[in-house]
């Protein structure tokens, strides 16, 4: 009889280890199934001892150990990957079990009897892992991936290419497997369970080098001879989990690569601001000379939506507000008439993401950073809030341009765009891809296929639709980018920039962008095709306001009733009393007697992970969710 200590693999992040009795002597590092709160849960064995050596402690224990009835166990992950996940757990201030659950799909842990044991990795001294960047547009990146794969195969090593979404992984597979079909495999959650198990087992046993194209969910696939991990489109927000723990797959991949002695390659155009900062500081190196400007010949037109009248022409009556400007509407109609395919991007965010002057069209902006402010309702009345600098301005202000009090809140959501497009372009097929009508990959792919099979078609979509532009469209129109600039994220400008450059890269004809901030740094960068100045200005501004990468934010969020929120507030203040904590901020009502509260700890760059602070964060109640460098801090 043995006493087995295990770490449950749970996304809820169960803290610490659990002990069980077992007749079977399981291997340390293997995965077994144990009962946790009445539910069968996969867990990793961290230690096993003979019950005779623990006899005295067991007698004095105040509780009885449960028995592991399952005899099935498998070594799911090699030790190098486990070590990388452990380091990532330390960085994210989470239990290792949360990382194990996040990067080991349930289809694997539910089929322990059908998978092979992961290869055993030998003990080794820490090796140096090259960290590289590849800034180039999509076609050039694909060409480089082919070269990297050929070089790796010649050396007998494998490549793991990680795409942010299933559709992008499928598209990369189609472009890369020709000519080397036997050595390229695709594994995503969108393929069948049987196919997943087959590819997982092949990864553990096939001696031939492989190019494995996958998504973040399968980041920990147990391949022992990996020479490089490639993070394709590294700016994609899907790399950072939208669940409560917000685990960043890019950071985890770098930890795993380091433990395996493999290269990590961040690829995109443009690269993230933090990635460029790391390059400047010498933490990363260029894989090849960076592409500075967009090479495609897509003409970009920045349309100032404030100019409602055509130049040199005064209309008889004021034109009612429309989603499309006259210029954009004319371009769409002309393209549809000639049988082209048009994509319209719409950002759905809030009821009043933007407030403008109804007389001159000037938006309400942050006095310090000149970014759009969002209208919020508070107990003391309505205020304009900037998620850029934290500035708060009373709602009873006048237009800074013409001093008019005639302000109006605008919100160009995707539903409004669809309705107006259907009225304006009745003769043509109008498709849409949003989180509502295309909640699954199969639904979105079906709509995408219909769109690309028809000439003279219009596709309207949110960020959800972007990866499904697997073929270049003839014309792209951004209905409004201003609401994206004013979302509750301090990275809002960067998100807007990467979205617009992605559209530019996937449009073979003109790109029209309607905005009330035509002079912003984002628009200047898009128009020129060169993001360098934007990145320089963004880094300067982040340093001025003390934002990452010049500091590290440790964000805390918790929800509950008003009374429960106040109780948790007191615990947070007490546990973190030795740290400079901003908050807890006043709770915000989110519906059904539920509130959300936030707090943030700001640390100097290089001070995280901090052993003492991490321990205190792990001691907080389970309803307090910890996130490193979260998008939202207020």
Secondary structure, 3 states (H helix, E strand, C coil): CEEEEEEECCCCCCCCCEEEEECCCCCCCCEEEEEECCEEEEEEEEEEEEHHHHHHHHHHCCCCCEECCCCCCECCCCHHHHHHHHHHHHHHCCCHHHHHHHHCCHHHHCCHHHCCCCCCCCCCCCCCCCEEEEECCHHHHHHHHHHHHHHHHHHCCEEEEEECCHHHHHHHHHHHCCCCHHHEEEECCCCCHHHHHHHHHHHHHCCCCCEEEEEHHHCCCCCCCEEEEEEECCCCHHHECCCCCCCEHHHHHHHHHHHHCCEEEEEECCCCHHHHHHHHCCCCEECCCCCCECCCCCCEEEEECCCCCCCCCCCCCCCCCCCCCHHHHHHHHHHHHCCCEEEEECCCCCCCCEEEECCCCCECECCCCCCECEEEEECCEEEEECCCCCCEEECCCCCCCCCCCCEEEECCCHHHHHHHHHHHCCCCEEEEECCCCCCCHHHHHHHHHHHHHCCCEEEEECHHHHCCCCCCECEEEECCCHHHHCCCCCCHHHHHHHHHHHHHHCECCCEEEEECCCCCHHHHHHHHCECHHHHHHHHHHHHHHCCCCCEEEEEEEEEECHHHHHHHHHHHHHHCCCCCEEECCCCEEEECCEEEEEEEEEEECCCCCCHHHHHHHHCCCCCCEEEECCCCCC
